[in-house]
């Protein structure tokens, strides 16, 4: 009987260790403050709308002549792959040039990339200083528009956020590790 009890305990302990290793590797665990901005449909959209959802975020702007083009293409590709895998992940893009990026401009911009706007919200409706502060305080990334320049200095990461509004992981948005993003999203979706 003792031999079996030891075996059962060893099996249980092994299962426990395997289960513990199923989470996100080296999670960032950065909590996002509550926000409500304006989406591409000119509707209020914020953290409350994302409650219970896994989401992938980035910072872009429509007049960008450099990094935003591949970032948008990469995010659109990831959206398609998430759908193919049956992973229900929302996408959120924060405009870093809110003075120019009005809702209708964001909507047209996303549509030009073939984005599915049923699960992707592009946000604006704040001042440049507010988005710079929001990006730095929550995502630890820049969103700064220099004076007398139409380009914005901003981070190029994609951020995976869990159902509680906590940033779990960041990825290079210019050369994203798509399989890692899909795998990490799946882990979060099964942790519900």
Secondary structure, DSSP 8 states (H G I E B T S, - for coil): -HHHHHHHHHHHHHHHHHHHTTS-TT---EE----EEE-TTS-EEEGGGGTT-EEEEEEE-TT-SSHHHHHHHHHHHHHHHHHHTT--EEEEEEES-TTT--HHHHHHHHHHTT--TTSEEEEB-S-HHHHHHHIIIIIS--EEE-TT-S-EEE--EEEEE-TTSEEEEEEESSS--HHHHHHHHHHHHHT-
